[in-house]
């Protein structure tokens, strides 16, 4: 007679402790949920209905600069403007003829021929939370007074519609969610939250997301793949029982979570991707430490089959002393982005991997009384590379003080359309909302014609 072991028991039927069954997680009632990895921290409501998975070989690396980077001090310099507008840095030539960038960005200057710079990105929302939610989900919703996400992120949607690029991989990974970012699944549920890695100083997402490193994906002592598969076979005997009670969305989530966990554990692909010690010394030194090392990890995760990686590089909300702030962090950000794009190109991965850098808005053209720049949603410069697009160009322009676009205004929904198109999705593809209604991924927007 089959005895069902309660999920609350402290040990499994062979005496192996639940804590040690896997270094994280447990198989449904027998242990395979990877609960701190894939969602047992409170299974949220799943979207109603079923969604057919799309097919795509494409991936995205989103370099998110939460707080808002300065357009004037990166890719839209105005060297002829007064000192309080142009800032303290000089422009330098790049590999794209006619495009000058900040002297703080020498590594990115080397790869501009492989990039598109959008100088005319603009929207009208200066609230960190509202603008970040809008940028990362394609919809207005959360704001500074109500920070609960109202819509799933682009990474979560890609997890839902596409899943990982290869079996045995995570669908999405988020590094260093510093605060102004909405990278989670919202009402799509925790199965589509990203795996969390790195430094988390704020953690604004509703509900804590899972964390870990390559050790998190190991089978515990004494548990072989054969023994794990025996447990999977045992669990299949409960299918009839589960179908009788499978009227709640939670159980759909458990199916997704357990399936991901089994693929990840048996392939070992994800564990190896997180093991940076396996990378050769020359490559590691090329990327450097900190954000550079995390950019290298992003490349390894894409190679391992992860669909969507988001990497936050620091806090760009520099209301005071912007010179000291950017002198510190911009060289580290520049190295991470520039080396990543060059490395992807050398490995033949860039065409299938979109790399895009942005924050929720730009900065004020005039330096304020605290030697900083304030919120300025009317103009931002965005860097795009790879993803199957045409590159080696600048799209749009701002006026003499980089205050607003004077040519080819690009908006939030266009930004999201660029990301979705690179993944092989269309803006009018649908997901099912909590009320059972089909909902377009974004309500409008299109990829700039120059990139197609």
Secondary structure, DSSP 8 states (H G I E B T S, - for coil): ------TT-SB-TTS-BHHHHBSS--BGGGB---HHHHT-S------SS---------EEEEEE-TT---STTTTS--TTS-HHHH-S--EEE-SSTT-EEETT-HHHHHTGGGEEEEEEE--S---HHHHHHHHHHSS---BTTB----S--HHHHHHHHT--SSTTS-SEEEE---SS---S-GGG-GGGS-EEES--S---SSS---B--GGGG-B-TT--HHHHHHHHHHHHTTHHHHHHHTTSHHHHHHHHHHHHHHHHHHH-HHHHHH-GGGS-HHHHHHH-STHHHHHHHHHHHHHTT-SEEEEE------SB-HHHHHHHHHHHHHHHHHHHHHHHHHTT-GGGEEEEEE-S-EE-SS--TTB---EETT-EEEEEEETT---SEEE-EE-TTS-SEEE--B-HHHHHHHHHHHTT--TT-EEE-TTS-EEESSSS----GGG-
